[in-house]
Amino acid sequence: MRILFILIIFIITFLYSAEIKENKWRNGETLLTFFKRYKIPLNLYYNLDKEEQELVSEIVAGVEYQLLYDEDDKLEQILIPIGDESQIHIVNSDGNYSLSIIPISYIQKNERLVINIKNSPYIDIVRATNSSVLANELLSAFKGGVNFKNLKKNDTLVIVYNQKIRLGRPFGTPQIKASMLKTNNKETFVFLYEDKYYDEDAKEIENFLLTTPVTGARISSTFSLNRYHPVLKIYRPHFGVDYSAPVGTPVKAAGDGKITFRGVKNGYGNTIEIAHMNGYKTIYAHLNSFNKSIKDGRFIKKEQVIGYVGSTGLSSGPHLHFGLYRNNKPINPLISIKVENLLITGKDREKFLDYTKQMKSEVYSAIADNIKATKYERIEYHVKLNEQHINKDYSTKVHN
Ligand SMILES: [Zn+2]
């Protein structure tokens, strides 16, 4: 209720007060340097708790934030997105600054598109929609299920997805609900179901499977994109899973990949980032130290030791913060950790099949009506854009 209240107040003040400015978050900027620039008391930063410090480390260069000024040109409020679901809300009431994490309110617009492949799925989707993030999501969805090299000109691609709209403007990573590729008269479907991609037979598409980064550790905090803390009455997402373990416990790479970052990352402390196949990325934070042989740009194998558990950054006790991202959007790491059963069975299977039946009829009616994509002039992103996947076959040209 309180959150809703804040939102309403904010929107009202936004609509009626003096001036709103929009800026892009600078490369290399941290919340601390940002506060210095806008002459905001630094205590506001130092008083953040550890979860807030983790979250504010997720602000992405290039993201657009809003500043609200009153009639006397005094800075009153600031909104900075962290991911698609949350934002930092800073309020200045007569020199008293406060900061809270609040949800982004948005609506989901159902979108469908039918494309006859001309160049490659990636290029054709970007041309039709202006959304490279949608194209990346599609590649992630089909990888492991379809060989894009076998596509031919005029093969059919259908996507059923949701586009987030905020204050009338499209933003964020679209959610692909279902997609179908038709080549050589063979239809291949993928369905997003509980954040994982499945084929028609309820079998998971094995595009990325992880191992647990620390053996035998207890999970002390789970993943949530939009968790509301019922006791503290605060909104508190957590972009990863915390494993508590003694200082010095070896941390292993959750999958094969390439080290893309090794260093200090604000509230995350000593952090390693690994880019994996198909647009996936993992991060390992609060490390006590790194494995000395692990260097930026180095390829590493699954289960290779990359560092050691610690409590660097702002952390209450030694633990590993482990994050998983698909196309830079945080997703729940636990759903991708290798399990025996990759097939949906029993009651869940019936639910799944009901869902796919509905999705398939949306796909077929889109083809019948030859639905063209909505091409937005500009889409605002809250993630770092990766123009290409690590294996680079995103632009694989189709043949005649
Ligand atoms: Zn954490």
Residues whose N, C-alpha, C, O or C-beta is under 5 A from the ligand:
A	BS01	ZN	G240 D242 H321
